[in-house]
Amino acid sequence: MATRSTIAMRLEDGSVRSVYCHFDGYPDGVGATLREHYTNAAKIEQLLDLGDLSVLDVEIGEKVDFNGRPEGQCLFYGRDRGETGINARTHADENEWLGYRKGNACEYGYLWNGAWWVVYKI
């Protein structure tokens, strides 16, 4: 069973941009990967630009067969499986992002605001 999460970034205008991540949303999974490998805004923006993910990993990587992901590389629904409608979403503010997260049954939310913040089931 998946532990769903959202990965988000607060923008300068106060809005929040986010993507959905299907697997391993726990703080010792997605949370640890973000803390250890996604600590600059440019890399986080690159991640968000590719839309919703099945798996977050150390490297964003290149297009691969969805069923044959190299270890250490992210797996995206759009880039790697060809799905549409999976782009990053922009929310007016943190409260709207929190509502989206809760409405989509995401157990965890991770928000970059100069450092990673984590939200669990509110």
N, C-alpha and C positions, 0 to 999 in steps of 0.2 A: 504494500500500500504506500502511496506517495505521501510525503509531507510537503504540502504546497506553501509557497511563499511569494512575496513580491519584493523586487529589488527596485529601489527608487533613489532619485537624486533631487534635492531641493535646488531650484534655479534662482538666479539673482532677483527675479521679479516676485519671488515668493511662491510661484507655482511649483508643482512636483511632477516629475516625469517618471513613469514606472513601467516595468515589465513583470510578467508572471514567470515563475520557475516551478516546475512540476515536482522534481525529486529532491530529497535530502535537505529540506528547508530548515532543519534544526540548527541551533547556534554552533554545534560542532561539525556541521556539514557546510551548508551555504554560508552561514555566519563566519566560520573560520576561513573559508576560501576568500570571502570578501575582505576580511581583516588582513589577511596575509598577502593577497595578490592584487587587490583592486583598491589602491590607496591614492590614486591621483585622478583628478577629474577627467582628463583626456581618455584614459582607459575605461572609466565608467561610462562616459558618453559613447564610446565605441561599442561597448556591450549593449547599452540601451538602444543604439541605432539598429541593431539586428533583431530586436523584438523579443517575443516570448521564447523561453527556453524550456527544453526538457531537462537538461543537465547543465549546471554551472561547474566549470573546472578551472584550472590554473591558467590556461591559455584560451584566448578567444578562437584562435585557429582559422582554418580555411574550410570551404565547403567539403562535406564528406557524405557518404552514404549514411542515411539516418540509422540504419541497422548495423553499421560497421565503424563506430566512432573510435578513433585512436585514443588511448588513455592519455589523460591530461588535457583534453580539448573539450570546450563547450559544445553542446548539441542544441541547435536552434530549429524551431518548427518551420520557419520561413526559409532560411538559407539552406538547411539540410534536408527538409522534407517537402519543400515547395508549397507549404500552406500559405493562405492569404488571410488578411484580417487579424494579424498577430503583431501589428506594430506597437511600439511604445505608446502609452497613453499619457496625456497631459492633464493633470488635475489642478483646479484653481488654487488649492492650498493643501496643507497637511491633513486637515480634517476631511476634505473630500477624498484624498488618497486613502485614509484610514477607513472610510465608508466603503470604498471600492474593494479594499482588501477584505474587509469583513463580509461584504456581500458576495464575494467569490470564494468564501470558505478557505481563505489562506490562513493557515495557523500562525505564520510568522511574517513580519514585514521588516525589511531592512532599508533604512533611509540614510543616504550620504548627505551630510551637512558639515563637511570639513572633517568629519569622523563618522564611523558607522554607528547608528542608533538601531536598536532592535525593539520591535513591538510584538507581544505575544497575546493572542486571543482576547481582545477587548471588545 
